[in-house]
Amino acid sequence: MIDECLMAEFRIRGDDCPLADASRAADAVVDVAPPLLRDDGNVLLRFSSEPNEAFTAALDADDRIRYLYRAAVDDRHSYRCLSLQRSVVHELVSAGFVVESLRYQRGDAVLTGAVVGQEILQAVMETAGETVGVELERVYALGPEEDSPVAERWDLTPAQTEAIRTAVEMGYFTVPRGTTAGEVADAIGISKSAFLERLRRGQHALFSQVFDIET
C-alpha cells in the first residue's frame, strides 16, 4: 500500500474544448464534475453555472455537443451532455491524475486532484510540461481533513459551497462582522437575497449533518 498522496492544482489556458469555448464566449464560470471518457473517445459531461442564456446558446450551437440537457437547480443551471471532443484534462487523467474539481472561468480552467506516489506525480508533471497551456499552481500533501472536497463531504451544492466559503473568507461570520451580506453577494456576482437564501440552505444542510438531524 502507498502511504503518500499529494494534491495538485493546475491552471489550463487556451484549451479549445466546448466548455472552454462556451465559457469564454459567454463570460461564464462553470463548475464541472469529473468528465467520463467513453470507449469511443467521446466524453460524458455534467456541469453547472449561474443562469446564462449566452452560455447555453453557445453550447447548443456547438457541433461537438450532443444531447444537451438543462435544468434549474438552486438558482443555478445544471447541464448534462455528450462531447465529441476531449479536453486537455484527459491528458492528465491518462497520466494518473485523479480529478477532484474542475472549474472553467472565461475560457481558462482550474483543475484540482490527487496523485498517488512520486512515480505518478512525475508522470503527471511530464505530461503537463508537454501539454501547451498547462501550468502547475501548487502541490500539497493530502491531510485527513482533505480526503474529499467540502461539497462532497457535507453534501452541499456548488452554489452553497461558494456562498459559505466567500462569506468566511470576507469575514462575514467574525465578531464584529467584517463585511455585509450585500458585499459578499457583490463578490459572488448575485443579489443579496439570493446570497442569503444560499447561505441559509447551506447552513441548514451543514448543521443537520454535523448534529445528525434528519429533516
Disulfide bonds with the S-S distance in Angstrom:
none
